[in-house]
Amino acid sequence: MSVDVQEWPRSTRWIHMGFALAVTLLLFSELDMKAIWKKVGELPFRHLLFHVHMWIGMFATIILIAFWMQVFSNKNLRSHLFPYSGWYLDNICTDIKGLADRKLPSSGMRGGLPGMVHGLGLTAVTGMAFLGVIMFFLIPNYGVSAPVDFYQVPKKMHDFLSSFVWLYWWGHVSMATLHAIKSPSIMRIFRP
């Protein structure tokens, strides 16, 4: 295993902060939102959450596109998120052995288990964003009218992926908190 751990590029840190905020708002807004066409007996706040969710989702998609552009242009970032070869892959096994010995992996772009989990989370969020954009354009008048029947196909897939994104969110926040307690240097990702 290589001990060479690279710092996160400044632009990646900015994107991470925006993306973390957007995904958090999206996850929590969807807990109690209702579309306007489902207005019978619903509170106006639930309809507001529906619109907030739609527009933050579109903003998050823009952030996601910027992030993927960075992934494709930065080989080290790409290797971190998808550590399926070389010493990045070796770090996964080392990290799993370390966790068994209660040793957390080091922070930074080094691949390994954290990188693989980041990549899986990014893939799940990308799927949700793609489906969300399709849904956005299938809803007439931005949520005022009921969508076409085909809307249910991407909606069901979007709902299915949301379970994985929730698991990822809770796991990511929990591990980041544990890491921050053990090694405060991990919080550098939030320092632009």
C-alpha positions as CSV (number, residue, x, y, z in Angstrom):
1,M,0.0,0.0,0.0
2,S,1.3,3.5,-0.8
3,V,1.2,6.0,2.0
4,D,1.1,8.9,-0.5
5,V,-2.2,10.6,0.3
6,Q,-3.2,13.6,-1.8
7,E,-5.2,16.6,-0.6
8,W,-8.5,17.4,-2.1
9,P,-8.4,20.1,-4.8
10,R,-9.9,23.4,-3.7
11,S,-12.6,23.2,-6.4
12,T,-13.6,19.7,-5.3
13,R,-14.0,21.0,-1.7
14,W,-16.4,23.8,-2.9
15,I,-18.4,21.3,-4.9
16,H,-18.5,18.9,-2.0
17,M,-19.9,21.6,0.3
18,G,-22.6,22.6,-2.2
19,F,-23.4,19.0,-3.0
20,A,-23.6,17.9,0.6
21,L,-26.0,20.8,1.4
22,A,-28.2,20.2,-1.6
23,V,-28.5,16.4,-1.1
24,T,-29.3,16.9,2.6
25,L,-32.0,19.4,1.7
26,L,-33.4,17.1,-0.9
27,L,-33.5,14.1,1.4
28,F,-35.2,15.9,4.2
29,S,-37.6,17.8,2.0
30,E,-38.9,14.6,0.5
31,L,-40.0,13.3,3.8
32,D,-43.2,15.4,4.0
33,M,-43.8,16.8,0.5
34,K,-47.0,16.5,-1.6
35,A,-47.5,17.7,-5.1
36,I,-50.1,20.4,-5.7
37,W,-52.3,18.0,-7.7
38,K,-52.7,16.0,-4.5
39,K,-54.1,19.0,-2.7
40,V,-57.2,17.6,-1.1
41,G,-56.6,18.0,2.7
42,E,-52.9,18.8,2.4
43,L,-51.1,21.6,4.1
44,P,-49.7,24.4,1.9
45,F,-46.3,23.7,3.5
46,R,-46.2,20.2,2.0
47,H,-46.8,21.8,-1.5
48,L,-44.0,24.3,-0.8
49,L,-41.6,21.4,0.0
50,F,-42.5,19.8,-3.3
51,H,-41.4,22.9,-5.2
52,V,-38.4,23.4,-3.1
53,H,-37.4,19.8,-3.7
54,M,-37.8,20.2,-7.5
55,W,-35.8,23.4,-7.8
56,I,-33.0,22.3,-5.4
57,G,-32.9,19.0,-7.4
58,M,-32.3,21.0,-10.6
59,F,-29.5,23.0,-8.8
60,A,-28.0,19.7,-7.4
61,T,-28.0,18.3,-11.0
62,I,-25.9,21.3,-12.1
63,I,-23.5,20.7,-9.2
64,L,-23.4,17.0,-10.1
65,I,-22.5,17.8,-13.7
66,A,-19.6,20.0,-12.4
67,F,-18.5,17.3,-10.2
68,W,-18.5,14.7,-12.9
69,M,-16.5,17.1,-15.1
70,Q,-13.9,17.2,-12.4
71,V,-13.9,13.4,-12.0
72,F,-13.2,13.0,-15.8
73,S,-10.5,15.6,-15.8
74,N,-8.7,14.6,-12.7
75,K,-7.1,11.1,-12.8
76,N,-6.4,11.0,-9.0
77,L,-10.0,11.9,-8.1
78,R,-11.3,9.3,-10.6
79,S,-9.0,6.7,-9.1
80,H,-10.1,7.6,-5.6
81,L,-13.8,7.3,-6.4
82,F,-13.4,4.1,-8.5
83,P,-10.4,2.3,-6.9
84,Y,-10.6,-0.9,-8.9
85,S,-6.9,-1.2,-9.9
86,G,-3.4,-0.8,-8.6
87,W,-2.6,0.3,-5.1
88,Y,-6.0,2.0,-4.8
89,L,-7.6,-1.4,-4.9
90,D,-5.0,-2.8,-2.5
91,N,-6.1,0.0,-0.1
92,I,-9.6,-1.5,0.1
93,C,-8.3,-4.8,1.6
94,T,-5.9,-2.9,3.9
95,D,-8.8,-0.7,5.1
96,I,-11.0,-3.6,5.8
97,K,-8.3,-5.3,7.8
98,G,-7.6,-2.0,9.6
99,L,-11.3,-1.6,10.5
100,A,-11.2,-5.1,12.0
101,D,-8.4,-3.8,14.2
102,R,-10.4,-0.6,15.0
103,K,-8.1,1.5,12.8
104,L,-9.8,4.1,10.6
105,P,-8.4,4.7,7.1
106,S,-6.5,7.9,6.5
107,S,-8.2,10.9,4.9
108,G,-7.6,12.4,1.4
109,M,-7.6,11.0,-2.1
110,R,-6.2,7.6,-1.6
111,G,-8.9,5.2,-3.0
112,G,-9.5,2.3,-0.7
113,L,-12.7,1.6,1.1
114,P,-13.7,5.3,1.6
115,G,-13.1,6.1,-2.0
116,M,-15.1,3.1,-3.2
117,V,-18.1,4.1,-0.9
118,H,-17.8,7.7,-2.2
119,G,-18.0,6.4,-5.7
120,L,-21.0,4.2,-5.0
121,G,-22.8,7.1,-3.3
122,L,-22.0,9.4,-6.2
123,T,-23.4,6.8,-8.7
124,A,-26.6,6.4,-6.7
125,V,-27.1,10.2,-6.4
126,T,-26.4,10.5,-10.2
127,G,-29.1,8.0,-10.9
128,M,-31.5,9.9,-8.7
129,A,-30.7,13.2,-10.4
130,F,-31.1,11.7,-13.8
131,L,-34.5,10.3,-12.9
132,G,-35.4,13.5,-11.1
133,V,-34.7,15.6,-14.3
134,I,-36.9,13.3,-16.3
135,M,-39.7,13.6,-13.7
136,F,-39.3,17.4,-13.6
137,F,-40.1,17.6,-17.3
138,L,-43.0,15.1,-17.1
139,I,-44.9,17.2,-14.6
140,P,-47.0,19.9,-16.3
141,N,-46.9,23.4,-15.0
142,Y,-44.2,22.6,-12.5
143,G,-46.4,20.5,-10.2
144,V,-49.8,22.2,-10.6
145,S,-51.3,19.5,-12.8
146,A,-51.0,15.7,-12.5
147,P,-48.3,14.2,-14.7
148,V,-48.8,11.7,-17.5
149,D,-49.0,8.0,-16.6
150,F,-45.4,7.3,-17.8
151,Y,-44.3,9.5,-14.8
152,Q,-44.7,6.5,-12.5
153,V,-41.8,4.6,-14.1
154,P,-39.0,7.1,-13.3
155,K,-40.8,8.0,-10.0
156,K,-40.7,4.3,-8.8
157,M,-37.0,4.1,-9.8
158,H,-36.3,7.4,-8.1
159,D,-38.0,6.2,-4.9
160,F,-36.0,2.9,-5.0
161,L,-32.7,4.7,-5.3
162,S,-33.6,7.1,-2.5
163,S,-33.3,4.2,-0.1
164,F,-29.6,3.7,-1.1
165,V,-29.0,7.5,-0.9
166,W,-30.5,7.6,2.6
167,L,-28.2,4.7,3.7
168,Y,-25.2,6.4,2.1
169,W,-26.1,9.8,3.7
170,W,-26.4,8.3,7.2
171,G,-23.3,6.2,6.7
172,H,-21.3,9.1,5.3
173,V,-22.3,11.5,8.1
174,S,-21.6,8.8,10.8
175,M,-18.2,7.9,9.5
176,A,-17.2,11.5,8.9
177,T,-18.2,12.3,12.5
178,L,-16.3,9.3,13.9
179,H,-13.3,10.3,11.7
180,A,-13.5,13.9,12.9
181,I,-13.5,12.7,16.6
182,K,-10.4,10.5,15.9
183,S,-8.6,12.8,13.5
184,P,-9.8,16.4,13.1
185,S,-7.8,16.7,9.9
186,I,-10.6,15.1,7.9
187,M,-12.6,18.3,8.2
188,R,-10.2,20.0,5.8
189,I,-12.7,19.0,3.0
190,F,-14.9,21.8,4.3
191,R,-12.2,24.4,4.2
192,P,-12.3,26.0,0.8
